Amino acid sequence: MKVEISKSMRPPLNLGWKIDDPGDDELIDIVKLIDGLGFSLVVLNLNSWTSRSRLSGQNPPKTPSQSRIFSSDGSLDVLKNFIPLGRSDLALSNDIWSQRVVSFIKTNSFDILKTQIEWSCYVSAHSILIDLEAILAFNDSDVSSETGKPMDVLDRLVHFCQIVSSYLSRSTPTTIWLSMDFCNQSWNTWYMVYELCSFSEKLKVCLKLNPLETEIGMWQAEPVKCVIVSAGSFSRKGDKVKIDKNIADYLLFFMSRNLKVIVDCDLDYRHLVKNPVQYSVQVVPEEKTSISAQIGIRDILVSLRKIYAKLGPMTVQEHYGQGYEDVLQLPLQPLRDNLDSVTYNEFEKCSFKYKAYNTAINLFLVMCGTSCKTQKIFQNERENMAHINCSKEHTLSSAVSRVHYCVYVVGAGRGPLVDITQELFKRNGITNFTVYVIDKNPYTMMTLQDKMRIKEWSNVKLICTDMRYIKDVIRNSGTCRTEGTREDVVLIISELLGPFGDNELAPECLYGFERNLRPSDKIQFIPESYTSYVMPLHAPQIWAKIKSLFNYKSFHMPYTVFLRSCYSAATEFMECFTFEHPGPGLKENYKNQFSHGTGEEPRTSENYLERYRVVKFVAANDCYVHGFGAYFKCTLFDDVQISILPEDTENIKSWFPMFFPIEIPFPVKKSQVIALHVWRKTDPLRVWYEWAFTTPTTTAIHNVNGFSFSISKN
């Protein structure tokens, strides 16, 4: 499928520069330097004591200013082994601290860690970047209070999480980024930290890229804020700077998610900061960059921007999904609530969907045998489809006079499907038709009436009612067809599907509508069938958002979500529920009842539309399951389909998937079987879903009797 491109350009590449040793340079000069080069952030170790002792191997002396400060209660002990970069917060304005400076912490001392976090919060740094590998390194001064012995790695990790959690729980806006290697092994460490810190929204991960092949999908579910690329990833070949292919591929993926890219190198920093006239990127165009063996920061910038340029403009889905990524939305209740004009307008923007409807309706008309382009009559070989009772020798005019199309556009909204139908009848030279436009929203009738006038719709009748109870309305309004005079082909067109297929009660609406049709009618529904699909998801960020609602009922309801931060925990999507129209059970009951001469409207038991399915998956990797994603695929007509499965959705704008959470996430191992149970339950007033996992872990059945969420039938 060709991906539809929008006209929206991507935002500028968000770049940061990590400078290990700025020396005694003024911080404001460093900020001017990164501005001139096009960086938005600078990453600095704000503790000159640790940065210089690490580089020189010696402890620098106390500054004169510190030696003049006196304290009788030991309050200044926290400043031991701490010399603030730039001498104080006055080195930069508050705006620059909060918008441009990332505080970097690399130490194996918990005391220094606390001091640097406190100082970073004090100056209101943009964020705090902590090197996790360094903090877990052995330190014999950090001992366990219970054993009196130095902590092992696991103890250090847990103690570190306790320290970090105490800061994350504060009201300060500063976020903490954990720096770790981009590899499969690091993910286990990260998830343990994330879980120990209660999945805090202010805790992010920063990945240090390397050429090793790594499962990138695992990390797309995590709150990755930025990636770090080192100078060693680049090499010069002649006058061009090359980057390792694996790292370039990783960068392309993370850049597509609008993450920050931090360059970790000093390179020609010292030269540039001392020669401010040279640090504008525009001063040295790409084709005139130095071809010496040494790679400069501007060479790296050119290389990174070339990679970013490969992404091109945003796709349609990226453009329309902006601002909705991982946002929890309550599913629509179309039978209970009338949609507003803004919502209709958003749905109508999906050109891909309406192109599919156009193709399906046109194919139906052609297969019915009234195409003006071919001037031929086609025999329809599809079972249960409208059959034109005339031979191939009949002329087009005789066929047209014989066949009458009754088109019902149900749940018409503002009429986009009516526009398509009118255009196709006109294009195919069909004049014997009536279009019944049905919607229960009285305010859409004003829009539809105005469109009839503006677009000069022909043979259109507007009906404001619930489609399930249309029979009496048709008779009372004089729109009932005269039986026996023509051969009616009945076409019912709708766009009632929700992201889980049936979750907006398309079965209840369409089966209810079908009961109002004559048993002799030749009926075709568009869509004619739809199937829901499910996939267990590793989605800690989305799960954490539900957890933050502090209401256990929140885990017992589905959400409409533009699923961005998630990982498919199984190897393939599996089918769940399928509905077909016309419904075979209803149609048989309908024929039998009329054949007995009762003339009464057939009734359907409530449990006819109930469903239960056990779906089994194979785990794709070691991960956690936080719930399952819900999607659908529908057949409009013949082989024309619409799907919102991830591999099919690049051009779909009308639907976001659904997410069904579970209260307690559980781990799975690669190749394990995952068993999911899903129920669709009904009563006279509602429809609801219940769900549970039984393999490899048994969970509670969620939303029993619809106690937290249900879809109203009225």
N, C-alpha and C positions, 0 to 999 in steps of 0.2 A: 504494500500500500504506500503510495506516495504521500509523504508528510506535507501537510499544508502549512505554508509559512505565512506568518503575519507581517504586517508592515512595521511592527515595533522593533526598534533596535534594543539590544541588550544594554544594561547599565555599564558604566566604565568598570574596567577590571580593578578590583579592590586589592591594593598591594601594601605590604609592610616590609620594613627593612630592620633586621635584627643586627645590631652593632654591639659586638662583645666589649670593646674597650674604647670608649670615646675619649679617654684620657682626661685632661683638664679643660677640654673644649666647653665653651658656653652652650648650655642646652638650647638656647634660642637659635644659635647658629646651626645646630643639628636639625632643628625644626625647619629652618629656612632651606637647608640642603634637601631634605626629603620633599619639601614642597616643590622645589625646582626640578627634581627628578620625576615627580609624579606619584610619589608614595603618599598614601593616606595615613599610615601609621608608622611609628618607630618603636621598636622593641628594645628596651634598655634595662640593664640590671641597676636598680636604683640604690643598691648598696655598694659603694665603691670599695668597701673593705673586702667583700667576698669576690668581686670581679677582679680586683688587682692581686689579691693574695692567690687566687686560682691561677692567674696568668704568670705571676712572678715567683710564686712559691714562698713569699715572705709576707708577714703581717705588717701592714702599714701602721705607723704610729697614730696616736689619737690626734685629732685636730686641735689647734689652740682654742677654738671656740668651745669644744667639749670640755677642755680642762678647766674652764672658768665657771662651769655649771656645778652647783653644790646641791646635795639632797641629803636629808637626815633620815629618811625612811626607806631608802633603797629604790625609790621610784625610777631612778635613772639606770637601774641594772638592765632594763630591757634594751638600752642603747649600747650595751657591751657588744663589741664586734660589729658596730654599725656606723657607717659614715655615709650620709645621704649624698647621692649624686647631685651636683649642682648646689650643694651646701644647704639648701632649704627649699621649701615649696615656692618661695618667691622667685626662683629662677625662671619660672614660666607662669603665665596667667592661668587662672582656673579653667578657662575654656580650652586652652591647649592641653592641659593635663587630662581633662576628661574626654577630649575628642581625638587626641593624636598620640598619646603615650601609653604603651603597654608595659607594665612592670614585669620584668623577668626575674624569676627566683630559681637559683640553682644551688642547693645546699643539702647536706645530709644532717643538719642540726635542726631539731624541732624548735629550739629557742630562737635561732636566727629566722626560721620560717615564720614564726609568729610575729616577730618584730617587723619583718619586711611586708607581711600582709597588712599589719596595722598601719605602717607608713604608706603603703599603696592606697589604703582606704582614706588615710588622712589627706593625701594630696588629691584624692578623687581621680585616680588613674582610670583610663578607659577600661582596662581589664587587667587581670593578673595571670601571667603565664608561668606555671610551675613545672619544672622538669621532674617527672615522676621517677625516672630511673635514678636520678641523683638523690632524691629524698629517701629512696629505699636502700641506698648503699649503707654498708655496715658503719656504725658509729658507736664506739664503746662507751661514750658518755651518756647515751640514751639507754637507760636500764629499766627493766621491769620492776615495778614497786613490789611485786609479789615474790619474785625469785632473786632480785638483786643482780641479775645477769643481763648482758646486752640483749636487746630484742632481736628476734629473728625476722626474716623478711615479711612473713605474714603478720606478725605482731606490729611491725613498723607500718605496714599498709593500713591495718585497722586503726592504729593510733593516729596516723595521718588523716584518715577519713573523719575521725572524731574532731580533730582540730579544724579541718576544712568545713565540716558541717556547722560548727559553732559560728563561723563567719557567714556561711550561706544563709543561715536563719535570721541574720540581721536585716534591717530595713535598707541598708546601703545598696545602691544600684550596681555596684561593682561586681562583675562576673569573674569567675575563676575558670581558666583554661588549663587542662592538663596535657602536657606534651609527652607523647609516647611514640614509639616506632610504629609505622604502618605495616602490620603483619598479623597473621592469624592468631599467634600466641598472645599478642597484646590485647586482643578483644576480650579474652577471659578476664584479664586483670581489670580492664576498663569497666566491664559490666559489674564486677564485684564492687568496685569503687562507687559506681553509679547507684547500685542498690543500697550500699551502706549509707550513702548520702541522701537516701529517700528520693532518688530521681529528681533532684532539685533542678528547677528551670534555669538557675544561675550557674550550673556546673556544665561546662562544655569540654570537648576534647579537641586537641590540636595534633595532627598526625605528621610525623617526620617521614617524608617520602623516601623510599629507597628502591633500587631496581628489582628487588625480589618479587616474584609473582605472588599476589595476594588476592584472596576472595574479597572483591570490592563491595559485593552486595551486602555483606554483613555490616559494613560501616555506614551504608546509606540509611540505615534505620537509627543510627546513633546521632546525638547532637554535635556533629562535627562543625566546629566554628571556623577553623582555618587549617591550612596545610603548610608545612615548612619544607622548602627545597634548598639544599645546600649548594655551595659553589662547586663542589665535587661532582655534581650531576651534569655539569656543562663541560664541554671540551671544544677546542678550536681546531677547525680543519680548513687550512688556507685562510681565507678572509671571512669564513662563516663560523658562527658558534652553533654547535650541535648540543642537543640534550638527549639523554638516555631515552630510548623508545618507550620502555615500560613507564618511566616517570612521566613522559609526555602524555601517554594514554591516561594515567591516573589524574594528571593535571586537567586534562580535557573534561573528564567526568566531574571532578570537583568544581571546576570553573562553571560548568553548566548548572550547578546548584548555587551559584552566586556566592561561593565561599571566599574568604580572604586567603591570599597567597603571600607567605612571608619568606623573604630571601634571607638566608642565614649565612652571612659572610661580611668580612670587613673590606676585603679586596682593596679598591683604590679610595676607600673612605678618607684616609688621612690626606691624600692628595687633593681630593675634591673640596673638603671642608676648608682647606687652606687657600684654595683658588676659587672663590665663589662665582667668578665670572664664567667659569666653565661648567657649572652644574645644571644648567638648563638643558633638557633633552633636545630642545629645538636647535641648540647651538651646533650639535654634531649630528647631522642626518644619518640615517641608517647606512646609506651607501658610502659614507665617508668615515665610518667608525674605524678605530685603530685596528690594524691587522697584525699587531705584534703578538707574540706568544701569550702574553698575559691577558686574561679576560677581565674586563671591567664591569662595573655594576650596570652601565648603560647597555652593554652587550647582552647581559642577562635580561634586562627589561625588554629589549627588542625581541629576544627569543620567546619570552613569556607572552608578549602581545601577539606574536605570530600564532601561537597555539590558541589563544583566545579568539582570534579572528576566524579560526576554522569553524567555530560554532555558528557563525552567521546570525541573521535576525532570529527573533523568538519564533517558535512554532505557535500555531493557533492555540494549542492547549496550554502552553506556557504563558501566553499573553492573557488568556481569559482566566487562568488559574492564579494569577498574581494576587497575593493577599489572602487567598483561601487555603494555602498549603497547611495541611494538618489542623485546620480549624474545625472544631466540633459544631455541627449544625443539627438541629432536630429535623427529622424527616417531615416532608409536607403531609398535610392532612386534607387532600383535595375535596373529599366529600363533606367534611365538616366546615372547612374554611374556603371562602372565595379568594382566588389569587388576585393580586393587584397588577396594574399595568406594567410596573417595573419588572416583575417576575416574568410576565408573559414576554416582555421585550428581550430579556436575557435568554429565554428558551428559544426565541425565534432567530437568534444570532447564529445558530448552529447550521451553517449551510450544508455541511456534510449530511446531516440527518435528512434535510428536505430534498437533497439530491437523490438520496436513496428512496424516499417516498415517491418522488417523481418517476424514477426508474420503475418501481414496483407497479404503480398505478398504470403507467403507460404500457408495461408488459401485459398487464391484465387486459387492457382494452384491445391490444393487438391479438392476444390469444383468444379473445372473444370473437374476433373476426371482423372488426369494423375499422380497419386502418385505411384512411384515405390515401396514404402514401403508396400503398401496394395495389389498391383497388381490387382486393381479393377478399374472399370470405374464408376464414380458417376454422377447421374443426378443432374444438377444444377437447383434448384427451385427458384432462385432469379430472379425477374423481371428485364429485361434489361441487364442481365448478359450474357456473352458468353456461348452459349448452344452447347454442342458437339452432333452432329446429328448422334448418333450411339446408339444401344441398349446395355443393360447391358451384353449381351452375347458376344459382340465384344471383341476380345483379345486386350491386351495392345498395341501390335505392330501395329495392324490395326488402333487403335485410334491415336497413335502417328503419323502414316503416314498420317492420315487424317487431323489433326489439326496443324495449324501453328500459333505460338505466335508472334505477332508483338508488341514489347515493346518499348514505347517511354519514355525515361527519359528526361524530359524537365526541363530546368534550372539546368542542371546536375552539374554545378560547377566543382569540382575536382573528381567527380565520386563515392562518397560513396554509392549511391543507385545502381550504376552499379555493384559495388562489391557484394552487397547483391543479386541482380538479378542473376548474374553469378553463385554464390554459390548455390542458390536455384534451378536453372535449373539443375545444376550438381547433387545436392542431390536427386532431384526427377526424375532423369534419362530422362530429356527432352532434345532432340537434335534439334527438328524442331522449331527453334526460330530465330528471328533477333532483335537485340537491337539497336535502333536509339538513339544516345546520342546527345542531342541538347543543345547548349548554345551560347549566343551571344558574350561572352567574348573570343576574339581570343587567349588570353594568357592562358586560361584554356585548350585550345586545345593542347598546348604543354605538359601540365601535363597529359591530358587524353591519348595522343598518347604514352607517355612514360609508362603509366600504362598498356596500351594494350600490350606493349612489355614485361614488367616486370612480370605482372600477367597472361599473356597469355589469355587475354579475347578472347572468340570465338564468331563469328557471330555478331560482333559489327561494326557499321558504325558511324563515327563522322560527325556531321553537325554543322557548325558554322553559325548561323543565329538567328534572332528573331523568336521565336516559332509561333508568330501570322501570319507570312508570309512564312510558310515553304513549301507550295505546289509546287511552281515552283522550289525551291531548290532541293526537292526530285526528281522531274522529270528530271531536268537537270543533277543531279549527278548519275543517273542510279540506285538509291536505291528504286525506285517505285516497289511495289509488283505486281506480275503477277496476274491479277484478274481472278477468276473462276477456278483456278487450285487446290486450297486448301481452307479449311474453316479457315478463319483468325479470331483469337481472339485478339482484340486490347486492350492493357493495357497501360494506360498513368500514369506514376509515376512522382510526383513532390514534392518538398519541398519549396513552394513559399509563405507560410503563414507568415505574420508579427504578431506582438503581439496583434493587433486588428483583426486578421484574414485576412481581405481583404485589409489592409492598404498598402501592397506592391504589390497591383494590381493583385493578383491571379485570380480574376474573368475575368479581361480584357485579361490576358495572356491565361488562359485555355479555355475560350469561344472563343477567337480568334483562338486558335489552333484547337478546335473542328470543326470549319467551314471548315477546310482543309480535313476532313475525309469523306469517302464515306458513303452515307446514309444506305447502307446495312451492314456496319461494326457492329460487336458485341463489344461494347465499355465498358470498366470498368476504372474508374478513381480511383487512390489512391493518395490523399484522395478523398472520394466521396462527402463529405459535410463538411462545417465548419460554426460555429455560433460564433458571437462575444457576449461578456458579458460586462456589465457595473456595477459600484458600486460607489455611492457618497462617497467621502473621506474627512475625517478631516485630513488635512496634512499641518499644519502651517509652518513647516520648509521648505518643498518643495516649497510651495507658496512664502515664503520669499526669496528663492533663485531666483525665477523668478522675483520678485519685485526688487531685487538688480540689475537686468540687465538694469534698468532705461529706458525701451522702452515698451510703452503700447502694441506694437505688440506682445511682448513676451507672453502676456496672451491670444493671439489668435492663438496659435499653440500647437499641442500635443508634448509630449516628451517621449522618451523611458527611463524608470527609473526602477532601481532595488528598488522597493518600500519597504523601511524598516521602515521609521518614518511616519506611517500613521495609521489611525483607520477607519474601515468600518462604515460609518455613518448609514447604513441601515441594515435591518435584513437578507437580502439575495441578492445574485447576480442575475441579471435579464438578459434575452436574449435581444439582439439588432438586428443584421442583420444575415441572413442565406443565404448561397449560396450552390447550389448543382450542381454536374457534373455527367453526361452531363446535360446541362440546358434544361428543358422541352420546353421552348419557342423557343430556338434556334433549338432544334432537330426537332420540328414540322415544323418550317419554312423551315428547310433544306430539310425534306422529301417532303413537298409540292412543293418546287421549282424544285426539281429534277423530281418529278412525272409529272410536266408540261413540262418537256423536255427542260427547258431553258439552263441547264448546267452551269449556272452562279453561282458564289460564293454568297451565301446568305449574306445579310447585316443586321446589327442590329442597331436599333436606339440607340442614345447615352443614352437616359433616361432609357433604359432597365436595366442598372446596377445602376441606382439611387435608393436610399432607403430613407425612412423617418419612424421614430419610436418614439412614446411617451412611455416612460417607467416610471412606478410608483413604488415607494418604500415606506416602512414604516421605520421611523427613529428608530434606535436601542437605542439611548440615547441622552441626551442633549449634543450638540456639535455644531461646525461650519462646513459648507461645503465649501471647497476650490477648488473643481473641482470633476472630477470623474476618476476612474481607468478603464482601458480598457483591456480586456483579450479575450481569445478564447478557444473553445473546438472543436475538429474536429473528424470526424469518418473516419478512414483510409479505413476500409473494414469490413462489417458485424458488429461485436461488438467490434472491436479493435479501441481504441480511444487514442488521445493525448489531454491533457488539461493543460493550464497554470493558471487555477483558483488557488488561494492560497492554498486551501486544497488539491490540486492535484499536486503541483509543487515541492515537496521536491527533486525530482530526475531530474528535467528539468534544462538544462544549456544553451539551445540555445536561449531562449527568456526571456527578461524582459518585464513586462507589460508596458502599456502606461499611461500617465497622461494628461488629458485635463483640464487645469486650467480655472478659471473664474476671471474676474477683481476684483470683490468685493465679498469677502466671506460673507455668511449669516448664522445666527443661526437657529438651528432647535431644537424642543423639542421632547422628547421621544414619539413615536407613531404617530407623525405627518406624513402626506403624503408628499413625495418629488417627484415632477414631473420633469422629464428630457426629453428634445426634442433633437433628434440627426438626422442630415441629412447627407446622402452621395450624393454628387453632382458631375456631370461630364460635361465636354465639349470635343471637339475634341482633346485637348492637355493635359488636366489635370483632376485629381480627387482631391476633397477636402471634408473636413467635416465642418459642422456648428453645433453649440450646444447652448442650453439655458435651464435655469430652470424657471419654472413658478409657482411652489408651494414648500414651503410656501412663497417664495419671487420670484419676477420676475426679471430676469437678462437680460442684453442685449444679442442679438444673436451674438455669437462670430464667427470671421473669415468669415464674409459675403462675398460671391463671391470669397472666397479663397484669400482675400487681403493680408493675412500674411503668410499662408502656404498652399501649394498644392503639389500633387505628380505628377511628370511628366510622361506622357505616352511614351515619346521618350528619 
